[in-house]
Amino acid sequence: MSDRRGRAGAGRRIAALAAALAAALAAPAWAGHESPFYPSYYPQGIRLETVAPAAAGRLLANASIHAYVGGDPFAGRRVPAGVAPVESLGAYVVVTANPASGRLATPSARCAAAAEVIRRLRRQPPGAIVRFPYPVTPYHRDYLEHADLAASALHTPSAAAPEGRPQDRSAIVIATGQAARLIGAEGPRAPQGSRQWDARVEIVDVDALLADRAIRFAGWVGPPWLNDGWFGAYLLMAERVADPDRRAEIDRLYHRLVTGGFRGDEDRANLERTLVSRLREGCERVVVGYTLRREYYTTDYSNGIENVGFDSHSGLNSAVFIRTAKLKDFPWNGWLRLGVAGAPASPWNPISGFTDVFGRLLWAAVGDPALLPAPYSGGWSANRLGSWRTWGEQVRPILGGTARPENPAAPPLDVPKDALLPHPGTGILERIGPGARAGDMVEYRVLASAFHDGTVMTVADVLYPFVLAYRWSGGNPRDPRAYDPTVDRATALARRALVGIAVTGTQKVVKNLGGDLILRYDVPVVRVYVNDSGDDPQRAADLALPWSTVPWHVLALLEEAAKRGIGALSPASARSQHLDALDLVRPARQTERLRRLVDEFAARGYVPDALNGWASADEARRRWRALGAFYRAHGHFLVTNGPYRLATWSSTEVVLEAFRDLSYPLGVGSFDKDVFPRRASIPTLAQQGPRVEFRPEVERVIKYDRYSKIVREALGSETSGAIDTVTPSCRYIVVGSDGRVAKMGTAPDPKTGVYRLDLGEGLGPGAYTAFVAVFLNDNDMTPDVRAVSFRQ
């Protein structure tokens, strides 16, 4: 019954999206009639504007802006009527020991000092901080696998703290800003700027923590474990570990996790748990709690918005918010006005830019990658996919719950000899020849569409990000015109995993919408072979480096501009060359030089060498001419196939217009299922030995007039008036008396709303504790976890 977390949820997301797409494309629409299918999403336009927090509160209160992204304009102040918050994981609160402190020279002393800080945190008012002395929080998708360890930490806050030791109140603890307000003025304090301190209370922003490890390359987001709690714990704590032997063990555990060096779900879970336990042992840095990011939107009856989706880690600065938010008065043709906490600073360059708060929100609207972050689970959700399936998913049931062979050194899957692999340094696509093998394969059916310049996505656009990745990472690191350190780092994981790419063909899909309106779609079918275990389809899909939302000719334009010294592909390379980073929109002197390149390439019919055989000179000439025409009409080169197009911009403001082209395969309502993150609970549970039976309560959505309300019902009750559907998933782990995960899995869907589980099935004799939770509609946030102890 073992099953990778989220696999069933991913399948449901893909199936639902495919069904929505088919229904939408089948809907009749022709001139003179209102169309039930609107490509792109609800707002006709979006205005992003830099707004200071002090001004944002007033603008939200009078509905001059619909939402404020990236900050809390009411921090420390009363929240006015007519606005509502969304909450997401904001920051860790940690106690960091001073390595030079004599008082805290031992793990027990450091743990005792951290426990004293936790004691002070109990006095904080509700909402200031969540006291939670464990780094994997209920906002992480892997929380269930750590539920017993987190509960134990609440009673023994630091792993090495000896029982019965008096709390150390003599340590000098320093803190500034919000951290100082959290712990108050109690206890010894060091003078401002003094080096004579023992421990420091810090607030570590989650976005800042992950920023250097987050991968954003031509629309690709990674790594697959970016929002997992064990990964955040490693980034937060590993550098502080003082014992070299323990640090070496931690790094070995980390390496196994990121390289897929585990066999099955239980082995992976035990590696993650052991990693976090080793990180906590020395108390060099102790997590004592976390804070929530609160962002607000207006709910005004006429001028407000509704249908607001958000992300459990990035809040409103997410693709799901852009794809769900709907104006109450003008659902399909209104203008969404968003205030943003921070001016645009990073380059508007899809290879290495859009990294600040403003840029990420802009890219969420303009870009449209194959996969999007699943908003409430930390995994990945299908976006521009007609279907997605891995070889590991297909063979897992046959191999008894794992797709890994008995000999991990012998990958199980033959790779076609005509599969392609880019050559390092040039990107030339070469056939790999016979004999290659892979651990897994991801097959994509690509939902192609037109780009903003009127050109149409082809197989060449699917392949070119691979070309760019190998071309700019395999060159001489001393030659900035052939190598970029940011591209190298961003694509290293995918390049290590990639075995080969096979284009199996292009399917023709025809949709007759009535009258003279017939839509024809080309759907490329691509198989990407990777060195991975096959145990996690979402991990394999993300490692497969899905295609870009940017056409090949725009990526090639950036490459050639970098080779000619017009600018650099990344800020890191720009600094080393004393150049500006390339920007497709700003400044004018750079875009004018790009225009001259485009005119030159149009005259030549320029095709990059790596695309010979995949794009003709005539097609290239048409593309370069279309891009030149787009620049003359719009003044920039930021062309994608995303749902919104950049219209105007300034140093503090951007205006986007909906791209309503009928070739765009998704439309309003496609992501409405992600609007309300609903929860389930287990109010009562009947147990007989290892067998349990329960009927969960689930949240439902009732809408009346322009307002929505969450109600609770027993699963299967079907509350009258509910507008949502309920898709529950019951997951569990079973921990043995040795503290190791002995079993984990997903229960079969209940027929009558009642789950019946034999938690001891397949286990040997012994004492066990199971941790069971029901997750609703792919929402992994703050689950209600029930513990069940039994003997087998």
N, C-alpha and C positions, 0 to 999 in steps of 0.2 A: 504493500500500500504506500511505500515511500514515494514521495513526489516533490520535486523542486518547488519551493515557494513561488507562487505567482504564475506557474506554468498554465494552470487552468484559467486563471484570470486573464493572462495574455491571449489565450485562445478565444475567450469570450469577447475580449475587446476587438480582436481582429474580425471575428465573425460578425459582431454587431456593426462594425464600421463598413464591412463589405456589404452587409444587407442594406444599410442606410444608403450607401453609394448606389447600389443597384436600384433601390426604390426611387432615389432622387433622379437618376438618369432616365428612368422609365416614365417620369411624370411628363405629361404633355405641356408644351410651351410653344407659342408662336405669336407672331406679330398681332397686336390688338387685344391680346388676352393676358391677364395676370398670370405669371408663372409661379407654380408652387416650388420650383427649384431655383434658388438664387445662389450662384457660385460666390465664393468667399463667405464672409460671416456677417453678423447682424449690422454693425455700423456701416454707413456709406462712406464715412471718413473718420479719421482719428487725428486728434491734435495732441501732441506731446509738448509740454512746456515746463521748463525749469522753474520751480517754485520753492521759496524758502519755507521751512516748517511753520514759522510764525504766521506767514500769510496764508498757508495752505488751510489752516483751521478755519479761517474766516471764509475762504473761497468754497470750502466744502459745505459749511453751514448754510450759505445762500445758494448752493448748487451752481456756482460759477465753474467749478470743476466737478467731474463725476467721481473721481477717485484720486487718491494720493499714493504714489508708488515709491517705496524705499524709505519711508520714515513715518514716525508717529507725530502728527501735528498737535496732538492733545496730551502729550506726555506730561504728567504732573498736573493736568488741568481737567476740569469737568468736561465730559463729552456732551455736546449739544444734542437735542432731539433731531431726528431726521438723518442721522448717519449711523452706519453699522460697521463693525470691525471684522476682519478676517485675521486668524492667528496662525502663525507658522513658527517653526523652530528658529530662534534668533541667535542665541549665543550660549556657550558654556560658561559657567562660573567655576573657576579653578583656584586652588591654593598651590602656589609654586614655592618650593623650598629654596632658600639661598644656599648654593653649594658651599659657600665659605662660612656658613654658620656653624659655630661649635655646639650650640644648644641642639641643633637638629642634625647631628652627624650620623644618627642611626635611623633605620626605618621606623622603629617604634616611636621615636621622638617626633619624627615628621608626621606619622599617622596621628599621633595624639594632638599635634598642633592643628591639623586639618579637622579633627573631630571637634575641637573647640570652636572653629569657625562655623561648622555646621550647627553647633548649639546656638550660636548667635543668630544664625539665619532663621531659627524657629520664631524669632520675634518679629519677622517682617510681615507687613500686611499682605492679605491675599492679592495675588496678581503681580507682586514685585519680582518674585522669583519662585520657581518650583524647586523645592529642596529634593534633590535626587542624586545621591552620591555614587553614580555609576554612569559610564560614558555612553552606553547604548540606551537611548531614551525611548519612551513610548512613541516618539515621532519618527523612529527608524523602522524600516521594514523588517529588520532582523531582531526586533525586540523580543518576540516570542521565544527565540532560541536562547535568550539570556534572561528570561523572566525570573527564574529561580535565583540566579546570581544577583540580579538587581534587587530582588526582595531581601536577600541576605544582606546586601550592602546597606539597606535602610536601617538594619538593626546593628550591623557592625560596619560603620561607614568606610573604614579603610582596611584593605586586605591584610595588612601586617599589624594592625592594632591589637595588642595583647588584651585579653579579657581582664577586666578588673583594674587596669592601670588608671591612675588618677589623670584627669584631663589636665594638660599642660597649659596653664594660663599665664606663664611667665614669658613665653615667646613673644618677640616684638613683631607684630603683624602690620604691614603697610598696605594701603589701598588708596586709590584716587578715583575721582569722578563717581560714576554710578556704583562702582564696587565699594567705595568708602561709605556710601549711603546704605548699602546692603548690610554691612557688618556693624555699623554704628561706631561710637567712640569708646566702647568698653575695652579694657585691657591696655597693656603697654603699647605705646606708639613711638615711632621714630620721627625725629624732626624732618621737615620737608627737605628732600634732596639728600638725606643721610644714607650712607652705605651700611650703617649698623642696623641691619634688620635680619630677621630670621625667615619670615615667610611673607609672600605678597599675594593678596587676593586680586584676581584679574578677571575681566570679562573678555572672552575670546569669541569674536564674531564668527559664526559658522561660514558665512560667505567668504570672509577673509581667509579663514583657515583652509578652505578648499580651493581658493583662487589659483594658487600656483600648481595644483595637481589636476584641476579641471581641464579637460581637453575640448577645445572648440576649433574645428578645422573644416572649413568649407561646408559648414552646416552639420558636421558630425559632432556629437556630444558624448563624452566619456570621461573616465573609464566606466565599465559596467557597474562597478562597485562604488561609484562616486558618493552616493548618499547612504551607503551602509554604515551602521554604527561602528563596527569594528575598524573600518577604514578611518573614520573620523578620530577614533581613539588612538590609532597608530600615529596619525599626523599630530595629534594634540600632545602625546605623552612620550613617544619614543626618543626624541632628541634629549629628553631630560633624564633618561635612565643612566645612572652612574656606574653600575656594575658592568664591566665589559663582557663577561660571560653571559649575563642575562640579556644584554643588548644583542649579542650575537644570536642567541636563541630566538629572540623576538624577530630579528631580521630573517631568520630561516623560516619561521612560521609565516611571516608576511610574504616571503617569496613563494612559498607553496600555495598560498591563497591566490596570489595574482597571476600565477602561471598555471593554475588548474591542477596542482599537484595533490589531488585528493581523489578518493574513490567513493562516490555516492554522497548523499545529503548528510548522513550522520557523520561521516569523516570530515566533511567541510565544516559542519556546525561545531564539532569538537575542536578543530583547528582555530576557529574564530573565538571560541570561549577561552581556550588556552592562551591565545594571544592577548586578549583583554586582561586575563588574570595575571599574566606575567608583567604587563604594563603597570598594573596597579600595585604590585607587590612592594616596591621600594618606597612608595609615597613621595617620590621626587616631585611629582605634580599630581594633585588629587582633584578629581571632579567632585564638586559639592552640590551642584544644581545646574539648572539651565533657565534661560529667560525666553519669553515668547516675543516674536516680532508682531506688532499690531499695526495694521494698515486699514484705512477707512475708505468707505464709499458712501455716496449719498443715496438715501432711500426715499427722497421726496416723492410725493404721490404723482406729480406730473413731470418734474424735471429730473427725477432720480433714475437709477438703473437697477436692473434685476438680473437674475440668471447668472450670478457671479461665481465663476469657478476660480480656484486658486491652487497653489502648490504647497504641500506640507513643509517644504524647505525654502522655497523662494517667494512664497506669498503671491502677491499680485503681479510681480515681475516674472510672468510665465506665459507660455504659449496658450495654456488653457484659458486664462483670463481674456486674452484677446479674442479667442474663438468662441466664447460664451456670452460675454457681457452684452446686454441688450437695453436700449433706452426704453423707458416706459411709454412715452408719448409717440416715439418714432422708432419702432422696433427694427424696421428694415431700411430706413433711409435717413436716420439721424446721424449726428456727429458726436462722437465720444470724445470728451475733453479730459485729459489726464494730466495732473501735476506730477512732476518727478523730482525727487530729492537729489539734485546734482545735475550740473551741466554736462553736455557731451564732451568727453575728453579723449577717448580712445579713437583710433582711426576707423573709418567706416570701410572696412576691408574684410571680406568674408573669410579670408585665409587665417588671419590672426587678430582681427579687430573685434569691435562691438563687445568689449569686455567690462565696461563700466555700467553703472545702474541705468543710465539713459540708453547706452548702446545695446544692452541686452534686451530692453523693452522694445526698442526699434527693430532689432533683429527678430524678435518673437512675432512681429507682424509682417515683416518683409520676407523672412525666410520660411521655408516649408520642408524640413528634412523628412527622411523616410520614417524615422522614429522620433517620438517626442517623449520627454520625461513623463512617466505616469504620475498624475498630480498628487495622489494620496498614498502611494506605495513605495516610492523611491526606485521603482523599476522603469520599464520602458513600455510605451504604448504605440501601436501602429498608427501611422499617419498617411504617408503616400504609398500604401501597400495595397494591392489587390488581394494578395494572400502572402503568407510567410510561414514556412515550415522548415524545421531542421531534420536532418537525417537521424540525429539522436532521438528526437521525439518519436519517430516511426519505429525504431528498433528497441527502444527502452522496454516496452512490455514483453518483447520476445526474450530479452536478456535478463529479465527478472529485476527490473528497477534501475538498472544502470546501463549506459551505452558504452562504458569503458571495457575493453577486453581484459582477460586475466593478465596478459603481459602488456603493461602500459607502454613499453618501448616499441610495441608494434601497432601503430594506428590501424584501425579496422577498415578504413574506407579507401577504395581505389579512386584515384583522380584521373579523369580522362587525359590522354596524352596531348590532346590539342587545347587543353586549358592554358590560360595565359598568366604570365607573371611579369611585372615590369622589371626592367634591368636597373639596378642601382646606379644612380648618377646620370642616366639618360632618360629613364622612364619608358624606353622602348618596350612594347609588349611582345614577349617572346613565348613560344610554345614550350611547355615544361618537359615534354617527351614522356616516354613510358616509365612506369615504376614508381611514380609518386603516390604517397598515401597521406590521408588526413584523418583527424580525429572526429570531425563533424563537417557538415555541409549545410549552408543556409540557402534556400531557394526563394527568390523574390519574384513577384509579379509587380512590375513597376507601374504605378499610376502616372503616366506621362501626361504633359499638358503643354500649352504654349507658354513661352517666356514673355516678360513684359515688353520686349522689343518686337514681338510678333513671330519670332522663330519658334520652332517646335522641338521639344525634347526628343532625342534619339539615343541609340545605344552608345554613341560616342560621348554623350554627356554623362552616362552612367560610368564609363570607364575612366574618364579623364582625372577624377580625383586620385585614383590609384597612381596614375602617371605622375601627377604633380608630387605626391607623397614620396615616391622613389627618386624622382629627379632631383629634389631639393634636399634630400637627406643622405644621398649616397655620394655626393661630390666631395671635393677637397674642403675641409672645414676652414682652411685659410683663404679660400676664394669666395668672397661674399656674393659674387655674381653666379655662383653655381651651388651654393650651400646656404641653408637658413637654419639656425639653431632651433627656432620655434617650431618650424615644420618637422624637423628631426625629432624633437621631443614629443610633439603632439601625435605623431604617427608611429612612433616606435612600437607601441603595443600592438597595433594593427599589423604592422609589417612583420613583427615576430610571429604573429598568428597565421598570416596569410600563406596558403600553399598554392592556390591557383584560382582563376576566375574563368568560368565557362558561360558563354552566351548561347543559350539553347535555341533561341529564336525570338520572334516577335508575334504575338497574337493580335489578330484583328478583331476589334469589338465595334459593332455597329448598333447605334441606338436611334430608332425612328421615333421622333417626338411628335409626329403628326404634321399634316400639311406638307410643306416643302422642307421642313427642318429635320435633317438627318445628321447625327453626330457620329463621327468615325474616330475611334481611338486606337492607337498603337500601344500595345502593352508588352514591353521587353520582358523576357524571362531570363533571369541571371542566377547562376549558381556560384556561390563563393565557398571555397573549401578552406577550412581553418584547422590549425593544430590546437584542438581543444577537446575536453573530455566527452562532450556530448551530453553532460548531465544537466546543463542549464541552457535552454533555448534562448533566453533573453541575453545571456552573456555571449553566446555564440553570435547572435544577431548583431550585437554592438561591436564585437571584435571584427565582424566582417566589413567594417568601414563602409556603411551604406552610401549611396551616391549623393551628390551635392544638389542643392536647390539652385545652384548657379550654373549657367551654361558654359560649355567648354571654351567658347571664344572669349568670355569675360575672364576666366581663369588664365587662359593663355595670354591675354592682354596684360594682366598683372605680372606674369612671369617675364614676358619680354621687356616690360618697363623696368623690372628689377635688374635684368641682365644689362640694360642700357644705362643704368644709373639714374633713372628718373626718380626712383625712390626705392625703398626696401620692402620686402614682403612682410616684415614684422618689426615692431619697435626695437627688439633686441638687436637685430641686424642693422637697423637704422642708426642706433647709437654707435655701433662699432665702425660704421662708415661715415658718420657725421652727415647723414642724410635725413630727410623726412621719411616716415613710413608711408607707404602707398595708401591713397584714399580715393575711392571711386567717385566721391562727391566734392570734397574740399581738399586743398585750396584750388582756386581757379587756375593758377599758373601750372599746377600739376595736371589738372584735367585737360587743359589746352594741349599739353604735350601728349597726353593719351589720345586726344582726338587726332593728332597728326599720325600717330601710330596706326590708329584704326583706318584712316584714309589710305595709308601705305599698304596695309594688309588687304584692304578691299581691292586695290588695284592689282595686287599680286595673287589674290585668291589663296592667301597664306593658310596652310594646314600644318600644325606641329608634326614633327617627324613621327611621334608615337601614335598619331591617328591615321597614318597612311593605311588605306584600305578600309577605314571606318568613316572617313569624311572625304568628299571629293573637293577639288578646287572650286567647282561651280557652287557647291553647297556653301563652302567657306566664304566665297565672294558674296553670296546672298546674306549670310550671317553678318559679315563685317559691314555691309551696306546698311542692314537693318539697325545695327548697333550705332552707326554714325547718325542715322536718321533719328534714332531715339535720343541721342545726345543733343542734337540740334533742337528737338522739340522740348526736352525736359531739363537739359543742362547738367546731366550726370550720367554715370555708367553703372549705377547700382541696379542691375537687371537680375531678376530671379524669376521663378515660377510660383512665387508665394501669393498669399491672398490679398496683400496690400502693396501698393506702389508708392514710392516716395514722390511727392508732388512739389513741396517747397520746404525750405529749411533756413535757419539762421543759427547764430551761436547759442541760442537758448530755446529754440522751438523747431518743431518738425510737423508737417502736415502730410498725412497719408490718405490715399484714396483707394477704395475697394477695387480689386481687379475682378470684374464681373464676367470675364471671358468664359464662354460656355464650355471650353475645353477643360477648365479647372474642375477636377472631379469631386470636390467636396463643397458643401454649402451650409447655409444657416441651419442650425440644429444638429450638425454632425457630432458635436461634443456636448450636447445638453445632458447626456448621461453622467457627465463629470461635474455637474453644478453643485449638488448637495452631497457633501461627504457624510453619509449616514453610518450609524454604528449599530452594532448588535450586542446584546448582553445575555448572560446565562443566569436567570434569577434563581432557579432551583435545578438540582441535578440529583438523579437517583443513581445509586451505585450498589453493585453487588460484585465484590471482588474487583477484577479488572474491567468488568463490563459497566458501562454508564449509559444512561438514557436521559435526554433533556430536550426541551422545546425552547429555543431562544426567543427573546423579544427583539424585534427589529424596528428601526425608525422608518417612517414613511413620510411623504411630502403631500400636504394638502394645500391647494392654491385657491384663494378666494379673492375676487376683485384683482388688485395689483399686489397682493401680499401672499406670502407663503408661510406655512406653519409645519413644524415637525411634530408628528404624533408617534406613539409607540403602540405596537400590537404584537401578539404572539405570531410567530412565523406561520404563514398559511392562512391567516384570518381574512386578508383582503379587505382592509378598511374602505368603506364607501367614500368616494371622492378623492382617493389617492391618485396622483398623476404620475407616479413613478413605478418602476418595476423593481423587484427584489431579487438579487442574485447572491445568495449566501455562500460562503466557503468556510468550512470548519477545518482548522488546522491544529495539530498537536505535536508536542515532543514528549518523549518519555525518558527520564533521567534515572540512571541506576544509583545504587548506594555509593558507588565510587565517584559520583559527580559527573559521569560521562553520559552523553546522549546515546541511548541504546536504540532508539527508534524515533522516527518522525514521519509525518505523512499528512494527507488530506482525506477527510472522510467522504464517502459517497454522498451525493445529494439526497436529502431526505424526501421521501415520497409524500408524507403527510405533514411535514413541518417538524417531525421528531427525529433527532439523531440518535442512533443506537451504535455504540462503538465497543469493540473488544480491544482495549488498549494493551492487553498482554499477549495478543496473538503474535506468535513467532518468537517470543522472548523465553529465555531460560529461567530457572528458579532464582528467586531473589526478591529483594524489596525495591520498589520503584515509586517514583512520583511523576505523574503526567501533568502537563500544563496544556490546557485546552482553551481555544478562543474561536469565536465565529466572526468572520470579517464580511462586511457587506459591500457589494458593488466595488470591489477592488480598493476599499479604504482600509489601509493598514494602520492609521493613526490611532493612538490611545486605545488599544483593544481592552476589553474586559476579559482578563485571564483567570481561569479557575484551576486550582491545584487539586489533583486527585491522587491519593496515596493508596497503594495496594501491594499485596504479596502475590507472587506468581508460583 
